[in-house]
Amino acid sequence: MFLIFVVFSINGSFATFIAKPLMSFIGLGKETTSAWVFWPVRIILIFIVYQTTLPIVGFCFGQFDFF
């Protein structure tokens, strides 16, 4: 059970860490984009990255069957 919590925490941190460079790649900066556009797009992007990388991180910790 502890490893599952570790996978969730690492993956959540990874998803939020990766979202910033992806937002820059898309061309949406916090300074140049309205907050009404920036934050919903960032939250959706974090959700997509999180769901995509969860099985990968789970596999690295031997918990792929759980995810």
Phi and psi in radians as a Rosetta constraint file:
Dihedral C 1 N 2 CA 2 C 2 CIRCULARHARMONIC -1.069 0.35
Dihedral N 2 CA 2 C 2 N 3 CIRCULARHARMONIC -0.734 0.35
Dihedral C 2 N 3 CA 3 C 3 CIRCULARHARMONIC -1.100 0.35
Dihedral N 3 CA 3 C 3 N 4 CIRCULARHARMONIC -0.600 0.35
Dihedral C 3 N 4 CA 4 C 4 CIRCULARHARMONIC -1.137 0.35
Dihedral N 4 CA 4 C 4 N 5 CIRCULARHARMONIC -0.734 0.35
Dihedral C 4 N 5 CA 5 C 5 CIRCULARHARMONIC -1.117 0.35
Dihedral N 5 CA 5 C 5 N 6 CIRCULARHARMONIC -0.664 0.35
Dihedral C 5 N 6 CA 6 C 6 CIRCULARHARMONIC -1.114 0.35
Dihedral N 6 CA 6 C 6 N 7 CIRCULARHARMONIC -0.747 0.35
Dihedral C 6 N 7 CA 7 C 7 CIRCULARHARMONIC -1.073 0.35
Dihedral N 7 CA 7 C 7 N 8 CIRCULARHARMONIC -0.796 0.35
Dihedral C 7 N 8 CA 8 C 8 CIRCULARHARMONIC -1.070 0.35
Dihedral N 8 CA 8 C 8 N 9 CIRCULARHARMONIC -0.749 0.35
Dihedral C 8 N 9 CA 9 C 9 CIRCULARHARMONIC -1.221 0.35
Dihedral N 9 CA 9 C 9 N 10 CIRCULARHARMONIC -0.740 0.35
Dihedral C 9 N 10 CA 10 C 10 CIRCULARHARMONIC -1.138 0.35
Dihedral N 10 CA 10 C 10 N 11 CIRCULARHARMONIC -0.749 0.35
Dihedral C 10 N 11 CA 11 C 11 CIRCULARHARMONIC -1.168 0.35
Dihedral N 11 CA 11 C 11 N 12 CIRCULARHARMONIC -0.666 0.35
Dihedral C 11 N 12 CA 12 C 12 CIRCULARHARMONIC -1.123 0.35
Dihedral N 12 CA 12 C 12 N 13 CIRCULARHARMONIC -0.748 0.35
Dihedral C 12 N 13 CA 13 C 13 CIRCULARHARMONIC -1.134 0.35
Dihedral N 13 CA 13 C 13 N 14 CIRCULARHARMONIC -0.712 0.35
Dihedral C 13 N 14 CA 14 C 14 CIRCULARHARMONIC -1.113 0.35
Dihedral N 14 CA 14 C 14 N 15 CIRCULARHARMONIC -0.748 0.35
Dihedral C 14 N 15 CA 15 C 15 CIRCULARHARMONIC -1.110 0.35
Dihedral N 15 CA 15 C 15 N 16 CIRCULARHARMONIC -0.733 0.35
Dihedral C 15 N 16 CA 16 C 16 CIRCULARHARMONIC -1.251 0.35
Dihedral N 16 CA 16 C 16 N 17 CIRCULARHARMONIC -0.566 0.35
Dihedral C 16 N 17 CA 17 C 17 CIRCULARHARMONIC -1.172 0.35
Dihedral N 17 CA 17 C 17 N 18 CIRCULARHARMONIC -0.711 0.35
Dihedral C 17 N 18 CA 18 C 18 CIRCULARHARMONIC -1.329 0.35
Dihedral N 18 CA 18 C 18 N 19 CIRCULARHARMONIC -0.427 0.35
Dihedral C 18 N 19 CA 19 C 19 CIRCULARHARMONIC -1.095 0.35
Dihedral N 19 CA 19 C 19 N 20 CIRCULARHARMONIC -0.631 0.35
Dihedral C 19 N 20 CA 20 C 20 CIRCULARHARMONIC -1.109 0.35
Dihedral N 20 CA 20 C 20 N 21 CIRCULARHARMONIC -0.885 0.35
Dihedral C 20 N 21 CA 21 C 21 CIRCULARHARMONIC -1.141 0.35
Dihedral N 21 CA 21 C 21 N 22 CIRCULARHARMONIC -0.566 0.35
Dihedral C 21 N 22 CA 22 C 22 CIRCULARHARMONIC -1.173 0.35
Dihedral N 22 CA 22 C 22 N 23 CIRCULARHARMONIC -0.661 0.35
Dihedral C 22 N 23 CA 23 C 23 CIRCULARHARMONIC -1.132 0.35
Dihedral N 23 CA 23 C 23 N 24 CIRCULARHARMONIC -0.679 0.35
Dihedral C 23 N 24 CA 24 C 24 CIRCULARHARMONIC -1.153 0.35
Dihedral N 24 CA 24 C 24 N 25 CIRCULARHARMONIC -0.681 0.35
Dihedral C 24 N 25 CA 25 C 25 CIRCULARHARMONIC -1.109 0.35
Dihedral N 25 CA 25 C 25 N 26 CIRCULARHARMONIC -0.687 0.35
Dihedral C 25 N 26 CA 26 C 26 CIRCULARHARMONIC -1.215 0.35
Dihedral N 26 CA 26 C 26 N 27 CIRCULARHARMONIC -0.470 0.35
Dihedral C 26 N 27 CA 27 C 27 CIRCULARHARMONIC 1.759 0.35
Dihedral N 27 CA 27 C 27 N 28 CIRCULARHARMONIC 0.322 0.35
Dihedral C 27 N 28 CA 28 C 28 CIRCULARHARMONIC -1.881 0.35
Dihedral N 28 CA 28 C 28 N 29 CIRCULARHARMONIC 1.753 0.35
Dihedral C 28 N 29 CA 29 C 29 CIRCULARHARMONIC -1.724 0.35
Dihedral N 29 CA 29 C 29 N 30 CIRCULARHARMONIC 2.682 0.35
Dihedral C 29 N 30 CA 30 C 30 CIRCULARHARMONIC -1.122 0.35
Dihedral N 30 CA 30 C 30 N 31 CIRCULARHARMONIC -0.561 0.35
Dihedral C 30 N 31 CA 31 C 31 CIRCULARHARMONIC -1.396 0.35
Dihedral N 31 CA 31 C 31 N 32 CIRCULARHARMONIC -0.474 0.35
Dihedral C 31 N 32 CA 32 C 32 CIRCULARHARMONIC -1.842 0.35
Dihedral N 32 CA 32 C 32 N 33 CIRCULARHARMONIC -0.096 0.35
Dihedral C 32 N 33 CA 33 C 33 CIRCULARHARMONIC -2.110 0.35
Dihedral N 33 CA 33 C 33 N 34 CIRCULARHARMONIC 2.499 0.35
Dihedral C 33 N 34 CA 34 C 34 CIRCULARHARMONIC -1.059 0.35
Dihedral N 34 CA 34 C 34 N 35 CIRCULARHARMONIC 2.506 0.35
Dihedral C 34 N 35 CA 35 C 35 CIRCULARHARMONIC -1.087 0.35
Dihedral N 35 CA 35 C 35 N 36 CIRCULARHARMONIC -0.498 0.35
Dihedral C 35 N 36 CA 36 C 36 CIRCULARHARMONIC -1.196 0.35
Dihedral N 36 CA 36 C 36 N 37 CIRCULARHARMONIC -0.364 0.35
Dihedral C 36 N 37 CA 37 C 37 CIRCULARHARMONIC -1.742 0.35
Dihedral N 37 CA 37 C 37 N 38 CIRCULARHARMONIC -0.781 0.35
Dihedral C 37 N 38 CA 38 C 38 CIRCULARHARMONIC -1.033 0.35
Dihedral N 38 CA 38 C 38 N 39 CIRCULARHARMONIC -0.920 0.35
Dihedral C 38 N 39 CA 39 C 39 CIRCULARHARMONIC -1.211 0.35
Dihedral N 39 CA 39 C 39 N 40 CIRCULARHARMONIC -0.744 0.35
Dihedral C 39 N 40 CA 40 C 40 CIRCULARHARMONIC -1.090 0.35
Dihedral N 40 CA 40 C 40 N 41 CIRCULARHARMONIC -0.693 0.35
Dihedral C 40 N 41 CA 41 C 41 CIRCULARHARMONIC -1.143 0.35
Dihedral N 41 CA 41 C 41 N 42 CIRCULARHARMONIC -0.726 0.35
Dihedral C 41 N 42 CA 42 C 42 CIRCULARHARMONIC -1.127 0.35
Dihedral N 42 CA 42 C 42 N 43 CIRCULARHARMONIC -0.734 0.35
Dihedral C 42 N 43 CA 43 C 43 CIRCULARHARMONIC -1.126 0.35
Dihedral N 43 CA 43 C 43 N 44 CIRCULARHARMONIC -0.744 0.35
Dihedral C 43 N 44 CA 44 C 44 CIRCULARHARMONIC -1.114 0.35
Dihedral N 44 CA 44 C 44 N 45 CIRCULARHARMONIC -0.720 0.35
Dihedral C 44 N 45 CA 45 C 45 CIRCULARHARMONIC -1.117 0.35
Dihedral N 45 CA 45 C 45 N 46 CIRCULARHARMONIC -0.737 0.35
Dihedral C 45 N 46 CA 46 C 46 CIRCULARHARMONIC -1.066 0.35
Dihedral N 46 CA 46 C 46 N 47 CIRCULARHARMONIC -0.744 0.35
Dihedral C 46 N 47 CA 47 C 47 CIRCULARHARMONIC -1.063 0.35
Dihedral N 47 CA 47 C 47 N 48 CIRCULARHARMONIC -0.772 0.35
Dihedral C 47 N 48 CA 48 C 48 CIRCULARHARMONIC -1.136 0.35
Dihedral N 48 CA 48 C 48 N 49 CIRCULARHARMONIC -0.796 0.35
Dihedral C 48 N 49 CA 49 C 49 CIRCULARHARMONIC -1.098 0.35
Dihedral N 49 CA 49 C 49 N 50 CIRCULARHARMONIC -0.729 0.35
Dihedral C 49 N 50 CA 50 C 50 CIRCULARHARMONIC -1.061 0.35
Dihedral N 50 CA 50 C 50 N 51 CIRCULARHARMONIC -0.843 0.35
Dihedral C 50 N 51 CA 51 C 51 CIRCULARHARMONIC -1.169 0.35
Dihedral N 51 CA 51 C 51 N 52 CIRCULARHARMONIC -0.565 0.35
Dihedral C 51 N 52 CA 52 C 52 CIRCULARHARMONIC -1.294 0.35
Dihedral N 52 CA 52 C 52 N 53 CIRCULARHARMONIC -0.700 0.35
Dihedral C 52 N 53 CA 53 C 53 CIRCULARHARMONIC -1.584 0.35
Dihedral N 53 CA 53 C 53 N 54 CIRCULARHARMONIC -0.197 0.35
Dihedral C 53 N 54 CA 54 C 54 CIRCULARHARMONIC -1.029 0.35
Dihedral N 54 CA 54 C 54 N 55 CIRCULARHARMONIC -0.825 0.35
Dihedral C 54 N 55 CA 55 C 55 CIRCULARHARMONIC -1.125 0.35
Dihedral N 55 CA 55 C 55 N 56 CIRCULARHARMONIC -0.572 0.35
Dihedral C 55 N 56 CA 56 C 56 CIRCULARHARMONIC -1.182 0.35
Dihedral N 56 CA 56 C 56 N 57 CIRCULARHARMONIC -0.833 0.35
Dihedral C 56 N 57 CA 57 C 57 CIRCULARHARMONIC -1.155 0.35
Dihedral N 57 CA 57 C 57 N 58 CIRCULARHARMONIC -0.684 0.35
Dihedral C 57 N 58 CA 58 C 58 CIRCULARHARMONIC -1.062 0.35
Dihedral N 58 CA 58 C 58 N 59 CIRCULARHARMONIC -0.685 0.35
Dihedral C 58 N 59 CA 59 C 59 CIRCULARHARMONIC -1.118 0.35
Dihedral N 59 CA 59 C 59 N 60 CIRCULARHARMONIC -0.713 0.35
Dihedral C 59 N 60 CA 60 C 60 CIRCULARHARMONIC -1.084 0.35
Dihedral N 60 CA 60 C 60 N 61 CIRCULARHARMONIC -0.490 0.35
Dihedral C 60 N 61 CA 61 C 61 CIRCULARHARMONIC -1.754 0.35
Dihedral N 61 CA 61 C 61 N 62 CIRCULARHARMONIC 0.153 0.35
Dihedral C 61 N 62 CA 62 C 62 CIRCULARHARMONIC 1.295 0.35
Dihedral N 62 CA 62 C 62 N 63 CIRCULARHARMONIC 0.374 0.35
Dihedral C 62 N 63 CA 63 C 63 CIRCULARHARMONIC -2.018 0.35
Dihedral N 63 CA 63 C 63 N 64 CIRCULARHARMONIC 0.473 0.35
Dihedral C 63 N 64 CA 64 C 64 CIRCULARHARMONIC -1.065 0.35
Dihedral N 64 CA 64 C 64 N 65 CIRCULARHARMONIC -0.638 0.35
Dihedral C 64 N 65 CA 65 C 65 CIRCULARHARMONIC -1.092 0.35
Dihedral N 65 CA 65 C 65 N 66 CIRCULARHARMONIC -0.556 0.35
Dihedral C 65 N 66 CA 66 C 66 CIRCULARHARMONIC -1.223 0.35
Dihedral N 66 CA 66 C 66 N 67 CIRCULARHARMONIC -0.594 0.35
